[in-house]
Amino acid sequence: MEVLFDPARQPAPGGAAPNGAAGGPDPVSDGNQQTFMQDVIQGSREVPILVDFWATWCGPCKTLTPALEKVVRSAGGRVRLVKIDIDRNKQLVAQLTQMGLPLQSVPTVVAFWQGQIADLFQGALPESEVKKFVEGLLKVAGGQMPTADLLAEAKQAVEQGDHQGAIEIFGALIEQEPENAEAFAGIARCLMALGEEDQALEVINNVPAKIAEHTEIVGVRSALELAAEGRRAREKFGEFEARLAADANDHAARIDLAVALNSADERDQAVDQLIEAIKRDRAWNEEAARKQLVKFFEAWGFSDPASVAGRRKLSSVLFR
């Protein structure tokens, strides 16, 4: 069997290449009071500039600066980082402090765009928060991270039915962001669409531990479980209907029928069967019907139209 995606070949979590995804000039540089106007003020008229005010004696700086460098390099030149040692540039720090910048403590990171201060933060944020900060800055500047472009391209390929092409794009995204849950989930769902459920399961079982319980990953697990359950349930479709005809309170049969309907892509009907079971006896078998419905939502994705409609129906039952 052709290996469509091999999770074992994916890179371990780590930094991007020194020159970033684009392979161009390094967007990280050391600045000083002589180059500040050129590097930061004028430079910010081209791309957003982050200025990292740090000091050699600053413990948190040793944690923050590598995270800043990694995120900036992953932006592929769409944002730059200028590092300013406050002890070697006291005159610059004094001037900026007089202008209202809180540089009395470090690390302080100030974002510039179009020659103006756009945002700032103080203290050593974790890499995930640094990434959100940079994403917000790029949004203000009318752009986004290259990985966001890849994700959009992969989703478009999925919509066009090009699942193999989408797998390749998701794989490229993982090379840049080894802990991107949407990319791993996207690959797994594409493999499922191609009938390769065993490979999809292998992908999900080998995601980095940090994202193992991410909503996207949990959703794929639910989809894989439902696919297997659905195949078994479809074989007994008529049996479930007959049991319900004989006893409308056969909740086990109604839940199994919902699983079979879902497997046949009759999502609305599957939801209606579970809603009916909840109406009749919400507490039956430790709320099995409600839990099954939530599993559907996880598998479909909470933004799927069937999930949105189903959650509305569920709310009307639970909170009436």
Sequence and secondary structure as in RCSB ss.txt:
>XXXX:A:sequence
MEVLFDPARQPAPGGAAPNGAAGGPDPVSDGNQQTFMQDVIQGSREVPILVDFWATWCGPCKTLTPALEKVVRSA
GGRVRLVKIDIDRNKQLVAQLTQMGLPLQSVPTVVAFWQGQIADLFQGALPESEVKKFVEGLLKVAGGQMPTADL
LAEAKQAVEQGDHQGAIEIFGALIEQEPENAEAFAGIARCLMALGEEDQALEVINNVPAKIAEHTEIVGVRSALE
LAAEGRRAREKFGEFEARLAADANDHAARIDLAVALNSADERDQAVDQLIEAIKRDRAWNEEAARKQLVKFFEAW
GFSDPASVAGRRKLSSVLFR
>XXXX:A:secstr
   S  GGGS  S    TTTTTTSS SEEE  TTTHIIIIIIGGGTS EEEEEE TT HHHHHHHHHHHHHHHHT
TTSSEEEEEETTT HHHHHHHHHTT   SSS EEEEEETTEEEEEEES   HHHHHHHHHHHHHHTT   HHHHH
HHHHHHHHHTT HHHHHHHHHHHHHH TT HHHHHHHHHHHHHTT HHHHHHHHHTS GGGTT HHHHHHHHHHH
HHHHHHHHHTTHHHHHHHHHH TT HHHHHHHHHHHHHTT HHHHHHHHHHHHHHHTTHHHHHHHHHHHHHHHHH
 TTSHHHHHHHHHHHHHHT 
